[in-house]
């Protein structure tokens, strides 16, 4: 009986040690997980939170998309791509968020951005309409946006009831830059609203973080973000 009690106490002691060891390992596991997530976000795939109405109905507020950060190392940015880019020192943020008041909230916000739970204040998501060398114009006699004189059929992605543009414009996209527009044209503050800025409303190719290729959340909206067929028109290519 005494031997059994001693054995039980020994087993209980081992169990307590295992529990203690697990708790000690938890911070290490968290650090490793965050490190791997940061590595993946920096070089491979980044989750991105949709903060505004500017890409409706393609993307809705609170959607989360995955952004491929490798694709433009293997091919050029194409017309029709949905891209995420950094607008720091260029465009004003679409959604202004309060700066963290202390290191703890700052760290929590950083983790939220890392996993696509909160928006990055300087990041934007738009659709590429014109690439370097293109002439983008609105509107033709039927109210359509044209690229190199070829009208786009935007019905598959334009917000229902929106006109292709509520203001006329014509721009020759400079080398190394892009003309981008939101799918919800009536509320999107895109290249059209920045024509007075350096670059005439275009954004630098070097500021592009990657291509949004799939809606990952909510699950009910899980779908790929393919290039619309109107951008396959042979006449667009110069």
N, C-alpha and C positions, 0 to 999 in steps of 0.2 A: 504493500500500500504506500509505504514511504517512498519506495523507488518510483512508483507511478506518479506521485506528486512532484517529485524532483524532475522527472522527465517532462511533465506538463509545464512546470515553471520554465524549464530550459526552452521548450518549444515556444512558450509565450514570449520569452525574451528575444528569441530569434525573430518572431513576428513583429515585435516592437521595433527592432533594429531595421527590418525591411521597410516598415512604414516610415521611420525616420530618414532612411536613405532615399526613399521615393520623394519625400518633401524637399530634401536637399538637392535632388536632381531636377526638380521642376523648374527652378529659375534658369538652369542651364538649357533645358529643353526649349523653354520660351525664347531665350536669346538665339538659339540655333534656328528655331522656326522663323523668327523675325529676320534673321540674317539671310536665310534662304529666300524668304519672300521678297526682301529688298533686292537680292541678286537677280531674281526672276523678273521683278518689276523694272529694274534698271536696264536689263539687256534683252529680255525675251518677250514677256507678255505683261501688260499692266491693266488692272481693272479700272474702269472710269465711271464715275457717278454722273448721271444726267441731271443738271441743276435747273434747267430752264425750259421754256416752251419752244425754243428756236428751231428744233428739229422735228417737231410734231408733224404728222403722226408716225413718222418713221421711228422716232425715239420719244418716249414720254418722260416727264419728270419722275425721278426716283428709279428709272431703269438703270441697270448696270450693264456695261458693255466690256468686252475684252478687246484690248488694243495690241495688235501685232507690231512689235518694235524691230523685228528683223526684216520684214518684207521689203523695205526700201533699200536694203543692202543688196538685194537680188534683182530688183526691178525699179523703174521710175514710178513716181506718183502718177496716177492716171485720172482722167476726167471721170467723175462719178464716184470716186473713192470718198468714203466718209472718214475724215481724219481728225485726230486730236493734235493740237499745236499749242505752243506756249506763246502768250501774248504779252509777256512782261516787257515793260519799257516801250510798248506799242499801243495795243488796244486796252481800253479800260475793262475791268472784269464785268461780266454779265450779271453775276450774283456777288454782292459784296458781303463778306463775312467779317465778324469782329475778330480782332487779333486776340490770341490767347492771353489771359491775364496773369498766368503763372506757369512755371515749368511743367506742372502735372497736366493741365489742360492742353498745353502745347504738345506734350508727348502723346496724349490721347488723340489729338487732332492729326498728328503725324501718322499714327497707326491707322486712323480712319481713312486718310488719303491713301496709305499704302495698300489697303485692302478694298478700296473703292467704296467705302461707306459714307464718305463725305466728299464734296467737290473740291478740286484744287482751284484756288481763287484765280490763278493766272492762266489756267488751261481752258481751251475752247474746243468745241466739236462742231464741224461744218462739213458741207459737201463741196468737193472740188468741182468747179465749173470750167475754169480755164487754167491751162498749164503754160509754161514759158513759151512766148511767141504767138499765143492765141490772141485773136481779137474777139472780145466778148461784148455783146451789144444787146440792149433792150430799148424799144421793142420793135418787132417787125410789124407789118400791116395787120397781122392776126394776134398781136399782143404777146408774141413769144420771144424768149431769149434766144439769141443766135450765137454760135461759136464758129468763127471763120466763115460767116455767111450761111451756115447750116442751122435751121431752126431745131430746137430741142422739144421733144414731146415729153413734158414733165408730169403728166397726169398720174403716173404710177407712184410718185413720191411726194408731189406737191400737196400741201395741206388743203383739204376740201374747201372750195370757195375762194381760195387765194388766187390773186393774179401773179404771174411770173415775177412782176416787179411793179411797185407803185410809183416808181420814179424812173425816168429815162437815164441811160448811161451808155458810154462806149469807152472801152479801155483796151489798150494793147498791153498784154501781160509781159513785164520785163523779164529778162533772163534771171533765173534763180528765184522766181517768185510765183505765187499762185493767186487766182481769183476764187474766193470761196463764198458760198451762200448757204443760209439755213433753208430747210424744207418748209418751214412755216414763215413764209416771206413777209407777212404783214406784221410780225412781231420780232423778226430776226434782225439784230444789229450786226450786220456782216460787212463784207467788203464795200457794199454800196454806201454804208454810213461812215466810211473812213476815207473817202476819196480825197479829203483835204489833208490827210496824214502823209508822212513820208512813204513813198511807194504807191501813192494813189489808191489806197484801199487794199492793195495786194499784201500778202504775207510772205515772209521768207521761207523758202524750202528748208533751210537749216533749222527753222523753229518747229518743224513737224516732228512730233513724238512717235507717231505710228498710225496705222490704219485700224479703225474699228471694224471688226469682222463678224462679230456675233453678239446678240443680246443674251446675256447669261442669267439675268434676273429681272423680273420674276419669271419663274419657270413657265408660266402660262404664255409668256411672250418670247420664249426661246426660239430664235430664228437667226439665220445668217444675213449679213448686210452685203448683198451682192451689188455689183455695178449695174444700174438700169440699162436696158437694151438700147435706149436712145443714144447712148455714148459710143455705141459700136458702129455708128454710121460712118462709112468710108470717107465721106467728104470732110469730116472733122479733122482728120489727120493732115498735117502740113508737111 
